[in-house]
Amino acid sequence: MFAASPARRARRAAFTLIELLVVVAIIALLISILLPSLGRAREQARAVVCQSNLHNLSLALLMYTDSYNGWFPQWGYSHGGGDAGAAQAWINTMTPFVGQSWQTQGERESRPASSVFRCASDRSPHWTRARQQPAGPLRRTSYATNYILATSGEDNPLWSPQDAAVYNRRDNIRRPSSTIYFVELAEAGDYAEADHVHPENWAWLPASIDDQVARARHSGQACYGFVDGHSERLAFDRTFSFRGDPLGDVEWLFNKYYPTVAR
């Protein structure tokens, strides 16, 4: 028998066009299967970092209260961008306990891309572009405090005699492991440059919740920091939900923001 010529062997070793198309189709199919998984893994990693941020902030909160006779830090940046209370704002007064600043110095305040004050999944345009043009404030933080706990001293409008407590003292929180101090802040709207949210109004104004809280930033959930120093990733309705009429009788399924009913 005659051996096949080199040219014939080369032709037999080469791929046909159909075979190449099949290989390309298989590769494309594998990529389409893997990309969503990679995206979910990346988001999972970001959520873990965000939860770690809130854990660190919650631990810093404990150190702050230890240093200030049990008082929680106050809010200072109002919704709408006002900064009249900047000197007392928690993102300023807690800096020594956090170990880093929320801003760097320059001609214009800038926000570090990697910071305990910033969630990696926070895509707010207001980190670099002011909502109020041409020279309004930029976004300061991905996180906000619970107004019920962050309102100043005896001026706390939520205090009432029957509660026998001012809620902005750590010693007066009945269930610190169930009471939320930090939430993830909405990325757009009036609260984008604020440093606190108003859960005391959510039952009566449920439409305002999404204006204040990024409650589904991490695959339908969000991260929360608690008074006792721990953090959790939860669906929003596991932190705030009720049955009944907010103007009448309410059965709280969850309200981890109000100290007297948090559990």
C-alpha positions in Angstrom: 0.0 0.0 0.0 1.1 3.5 -0.6 1.4 5.9 2.3 -0.7 9.0 2.3 1.0 12.1 1.0 2.0 14.9 3.4 -0.6 17.2 1.8 -3.4 14.7 2.2 -2.4 14.1 5.9 -2.5 17.9 6.5 -5.9 18.1 4.9 -7.2 15.3 7.2 -5.8 17.1 10.3 -7.5 20.4 9.6 -10.9 21.4 10.9 -13.7 21.9 8.5 -15.8 25.1 8.6 -18.7 23.3 10.2 -16.5 21.9 12.9 -15.1 25.4 13.7 -18.6 26.8 13.9 -19.6 24.0 16.3 -16.6 24.8 18.5 -17.4 28.5 18.5 -21.1 27.8 19.3 -20.0 25.6 22.3 -17.7 28.2 23.6 -20.4 30.9 23.3 -22.8 28.6 25.1 -20.4 28.0 28.0 -19.7 31.7 28.3 -23.4 32.5 28.4 -23.8 29.9 31.2 -20.7 31.1 33.2 -21.1 34.9 32.9 -24.3 35.1 35.1 -22.6 32.8 37.7 -19.5 35.1 37.6 -21.7 38.1 38.0 -23.5 36.6 41.0 -20.2 35.6 42.6 -18.9 39.2 42.1 -22.0 40.7 43.6 -21.8 38.2 46.5 -18.2 39.4 47.2 -19.4 43.0 47.1 -22.2 42.2 49.5 -19.7 40.5 51.9 -17.5 43.6 51.8 -20.6 45.9 52.4 -21.6 43.8 55.4 -18.1 44.0 56.7 -18.2 47.8 56.3 -21.3 47.9 58.4 -19.8 45.6 61.0 -16.8 47.9 61.3 -19.1 51.0 61.6 -21.2 49.2 64.2 -18.1 48.4 66.2 -16.9 52.0 65.9 -20.4 53.0 67.2 -19.8 50.9 70.4 -16.4 52.6 70.9 -18.0 56.0 70.3 -20.7 55.4 72.9 -18.2 54.1 75.4 -16.3 57.4 75.0 -19.4 59.6 75.3 -21.2 58.1 78.3 -23.6 56.0 76.2 -24.8 58.7 73.8 -25.1 57.8 70.1 -23.6 60.2 67.5 -25.9 62.6 65.9 -27.0 63.2 62.3 -25.8 66.3 60.6 -26.6 66.3 56.9 -30.3 66.7 56.1 -32.2 65.3 53.1 -32.0 67.8 50.4 -28.3 68.2 50.9 -28.2 70.7 53.8 -25.1 70.7 55.9 -25.9 73.1 58.8 -25.1 70.3 61.3 -21.9 69.1 59.6 -19.8 69.5 62.8 -22.0 67.0 64.7 -22.6 64.6 61.8 -21.7 61.0 62.7 -19.5 60.6 59.6 -17.4 63.3 61.0 -17.5 62.7 64.8 -16.9 58.9 64.4 -13.8 59.3 62.2 -11.4 58.7 65.1 -13.1 55.4 65.9 -13.4 54.3 62.3 -9.8 54.9 61.6 -10.4 56.7 58.3 -12.1 59.8 56.9 -15.0 59.7 54.5 -13.3 62.4 52.4 -9.9 63.5 51.2 -8.8 67.1 51.0 -8.7 69.0 47.8 -10.3 71.9 45.9 -13.5 69.8 45.9 -14.4 67.1 48.3 -13.8 63.7 46.8 -15.0 60.3 47.9 -12.5 57.4 48.0 -13.6 54.5 45.8 -12.6 52.0 48.5 -13.8 53.1 52.0 -15.7 51.8 55.0 -18.2 54.5 54.2 -18.8 53.3 50.7 -20.5 50.1 49.4 -18.8 48.7 46.2 -22.3 48.1 44.8 -23.3 51.7 45.3 -23.7 53.1 41.8 -25.0 56.5 42.7 -24.0 59.1 40.1 -23.7 61.7 42.9 -20.3 60.5 44.1 -18.8 62.6 41.3 -21.8 64.7 40.0 -23.8 66.9 42.3 -27.5 66.4 42.2 -28.0 70.1 42.7 -26.2 71.7 39.8 -23.9 73.5 39.4 -22.2 73.3 42.8 -24.4 71.3 45.2 -23.0 68.7 47.7 -21.7 65.4 46.5 -22.7 62.1 48.1 -20.9 61.5 51.3 -21.7 57.9 52.3 -23.5 54.7 51.2 -24.9 54.4 54.7 -27.3 56.2 56.9 -28.3 56.2 60.6 -31.7 55.5 62.1 -33.1 58.9 63.0 -35.0 57.5 66.0 -31.6 56.7 67.6 -29.6 59.6 66.1 -31.6 62.6 67.1 -30.0 64.9 69.6 -30.4 64.5 73.4 -33.5 65.9 75.2 -34.7 67.4 71.9 -35.5 64.0 70.5 -39.1 64.5 69.3 -39.8 60.7 69.5 -39.4 60.6 73.2 -42.5 60.3 75.3 -42.9 60.0 79.1 -44.4 56.5 78.9 -41.4 55.2 77.1 -39.2 56.3 80.0 -36.2 56.4 77.8 -34.4 58.7 75.3 -33.6 56.4 72.4 -30.3 58.0 71.5 -28.6 56.4 74.6 -27.2 52.9 74.1 -28.1 52.0 77.7 -31.8 52.6 77.0 -32.0 50.2 74.0 -33.8 47.2 75.2 -32.7 44.8 72.6 -29.5 46.1 71.0 -29.0 42.9 69.0 -32.4 43.4 67.3 -32.3 47.2 66.9 -30.9 48.7 63.6 -28.6 51.7 63.7 -27.2 51.7 60.1 -29.0 51.1 56.8 -27.9 51.3 53.2 -28.8 54.8 51.8 -30.8 55.3 48.6 -28.6 56.3 45.6 -30.8 59.1 44.1 -33.3 61.6 45.2 -33.5 64.0 48.2 -31.7 61.6 50.5 -28.7 60.9 48.3 -26.5 63.4 50.2 -28.0 62.9 53.6 -26.7 60.8 56.5 -29.9 59.5 58.1 -33.3 58.1 57.3 -36.7 58.4 58.9 -38.2 55.0 59.7 -40.7 56.6 62.2 -42.7 57.8 59.1 -42.6 54.6 56.9 -45.8 53.1 58.1 -47.7 56.2 57.2 -45.6 57.1 54.1 -44.6 53.7 52.6 -43.8 55.4 49.3 -41.0 57.2 51.0 -39.1 54.1 51.9 -37.4 53.7 48.5 -36.5 57.4 48.5 -34.5 56.7 51.6 -33.2 53.1 51.7 -31.5 51.0 49.1 -33.4 47.9 50.3 -32.5 45.6 47.5 -29.0 46.5 46.6 -27.6 43.0 47.1 -29.7 40.5 45.1 -33.0 41.6 46.7 -31.5 42.2 50.1 -29.5 44.9 51.9 -27.0 45.1 54.8 -27.8 46.5 58.2 -25.7 47.4 61.2 -27.1 46.8 64.7 -26.6 48.6 68.0 -24.7 45.6 69.6 -22.0 45.8 66.9 -23.0 43.0 64.5 -24.3 43.3 60.9 -26.7 41.2 58.8 -27.9 41.0 55.2 -31.6 40.8 55.2 -34.7 41.3 53.0 -36.3 44.6 53.9 -39.5 43.0 55.0 -37.6 41.1 57.7 -36.7 44.5 59.2 -40.0 46.4 58.7 -43.4 44.9 58.1 -46.8 45.1 59.8 -50.5 44.3 59.6 -53.3 46.7 60.2 -53.9 50.4 59.8 -51.1 52.7 60.8 -53.7 55.3 61.8 -55.3 52.7 64.1 -54.2 49.3 65.4 -50.9 47.9 64.1 -49.5 44.5 64.5 -45.8 44.7 64.0 -44.4 41.6 62.2 -40.9 43.3 62.2 -39.8 46.8 63.2 -36.1 46.6 64.0 -35.9 50.4 63.9 -38.1 51.4 66.9 -36.5 50.3 70.2 -39.7 49.5 72.0 -40.9 46.9 69.5 -37.6 45.6 68.0 -37.1 41.9 68.4 
